[in-house]
Amino acid sequence: FEFRPGDAVPGSLVGYVPLPVRADPSDLPIELGADHALVVRMQAASRFDFARDATLVYAGPNRLAGTGAAVAEVVLRGDFEALLSWIVGVRGARPFRVSTLADPPRVVVDVATG
């Protein structure tokens, strides 16, 4: 998850949750094309720039297809009160690791393929 240059890397909490995953804040179930849901929660993050003029800064898709053996898809779960969350649909309960990078600011979630 990449943010704009100059932005702080948000705090993150990543972990598996039981299916079905529910949208935030509507609580509606989210269809997921995988058998495991890895939720990525980022605090002090949003698709909007509320510090300036509430401009939408991420206008990309809310659902992205996975490209490897481990990740089936990535789906927006919610963007509410500075808590941005996405679901990584994973094929099987695989180990993962989370790291951050600074230039540009990123939260990186690596899911094992083997």
C-alpha positions in Angstrom: 0.0 0.0 0.0 1.7 3.1 -1.2 1.1 6.6 0.0 2.2 10.0 -1.4 5.7 11.2 -1.0 6.0 13.3 2.2 3.1 11.4 3.9 3.9 9.5 7.1 3.7 5.7 7.0 0.5 4.9 8.8 0.4 2.5 11.7 -0.8 -1.0 10.7 -2.4 -4.1 12.1 -2.6 -7.2 9.9 -4.1 -10.5 10.7 -6.5 -13.3 9.6 -10.2 -12.9 10.4 -13.0 -15.5 10.0 -15.2 -15.3 6.9 -17.4 -13.7 6.0 -15.7 -10.3 6.4 -18.0 -7.4 6.9 -17.6 -3.9 5.4 -16.7 -1.0 7.6 -18.9 0.9 8.6 -21.9 -0.6 6.8 -21.4 -4.1 8.3 -22.6 -5.7 5.0 -20.9 -9.0 4.1 -18.1 -8.7 1.4 -17.9 -11.5 -1.2 -14.4 -12.8 -1.4 -12.9 -15.2 -3.9 -10.7 -16.9 -1.5 -10.9 -19.2 1.5 -9.0 -17.0 3.9 -9.2 -13.3 4.7 -6.1 -11.3 5.7 -7.3 -7.9 6.9 -4.9 -4.9 6.6 -5.9 -2.1 8.9 -4.0 1.2 8.6 -4.6 3.9 11.2 -4.3 7.6 10.3 -4.8 6.7 6.6 -7.6 7.5 4.1 -8.3 7.6 0.4 -9.0 11.3 1.0 -6.7 14.2 1.9 -8.5 15.6 4.9 -5.5 17.7 6.0 -6.0 19.9 3.0 -9.3 20.0 1.2 -10.8 16.5 1.4 -9.6 15.7 -2.1 -9.9 12.1 -3.2 -6.2 11.0 -3.6 -6.9 7.3 -4.4 -9.4 6.9 -7.2 -8.3 3.4 -8.2 -10.5 0.2 -8.1 -11.9 -1.1 -4.9 -11.3 -4.7 -6.0 -8.0 -5.9 -7.6 -7.3 -9.4 -8.9 -4.4 -11.2 -7.4 -1.5 -12.2 -9.7 0.2 -15.1 -7.9 -0.5 -18.4 -6.4 -1.2 -17.0 -2.9 -3.3 -13.9 -3.3 -6.7 -14.3 -5.0 -7.8 -10.7 -4.7 -7.5 -7.5 -2.7 -10.8 -5.7 -1.7 -11.4 -2.4 0.0 -13.1 -3.1 3.3 -13.6 0.4 4.6 -12.4 4.0 4.9 -13.9 5.5 8.0 -12.6 7.9 10.7 -9.0 7.6 9.6 -9.1 3.8 9.6 -8.4 2.5 6.1 -8.8 -1.3 5.7 -8.4 -3.7 2.9 -8.9 -7.5 2.7 -6.3 -9.7 1.1 -8.1 -12.8 -0.1 -5.6 -15.7 0.4 -5.6 -19.2 -0.9 -5.0 -21.3 2.2 -3.8 -19.9 5.6 -0.3 -18.9 4.6 2.4 -17.2 6.7 2.8 -13.5 6.0 5.1 -10.6 7.2 4.5 -6.9 7.3 7.1 -4.2 6.8 7.2 -0.5 6.1 9.3 1.5 3.6 9.9 5.3 3.6 10.6 6.5 0.1 7.8 6.5 -1.0 5.9 5.7 2.2 4.5 2.1 2.0 3.0 -0.7 4.1 4.2 -3.9 2.6 2.4 -7.3 3.2 4.3 -10.3 1.9 2.3 -13.5 1.7 4.3 -16.8 1.4 3.8 -18.7 -1.8 5.5 -22.0 -0.8 
